[in-house]
Amino acid sequence: MFDKITRTNPLQVLTLDEAKEQLSIIDFNDDDDYILSLIETAGEMVEKYTKLLYSKCEIQVEIPASESILLLRYPPFDSVKNVIVKRDNVDVELDFKFTTFSGVLSFTGVLPGDESVIATYTAGFTVMPIIVKHACKIIVSDLYNNRESAVTSNMSSTTFN
C-alpha cells in the first residue's frame, strides 16, 4: 500500500543564521544558497534516520479493508481527519476511534468486497527538539567543510578494470 505525506508547514530545522553561526561565518553571504540547501538536506537526513517528521504533515495511508486496526506511523500524532472507503466511485466515511498517545486507529463499517481503506491524519512536531537542531548543525558543518574531500575520496577509491 502507500503513505502519501504532504507538509502543512515547511521543514525548517535551522535558520540560516543558526547554521552560519555554527560554521563561524559572519560577514560572508556568497554561500547562503548552498548553506540553505545543506540545511534542507540535514533535515531530510534526520527525518529519514529517526522515521519522525519535524514539521506538521498530513499523511494518507492506504491499507487493506480486511484490517480493522491500524498502528499509525510518524509520531507525535495530532488528529485523524477521516477514514474512507471507496464504494461505486464514492467516498464513504467510516466510524473510527483514535488514541493520540499510542497512534492506534480502529474503524468499523467495512463491507465484504471493499478493497482498501484510506486514513488521513496529521502528525509531526510543532517545536523542533533541541537534540535535532544540534544534530543538524553537525551535519551542515560536516557537509560544508568536507564538500571537496567527499567527492575526491570516492573517486580515488574507484578502480577501473
Secondary structure, DSSP 8 states (H G I E B T S, - for coil): --EEEEESS---SS-HHHHHHHTT--S--TTHHHHHHHHHHHHHHHHHHHT--SS-EEEEEEEETT--EEE--SSSEEEEEEEEEEETTEEEE-EEEEETTTTEEEEE---TT--EEEEEEEE--SS--HHHHHHHHHHHHHHHHTHHHHHHHHHHT----
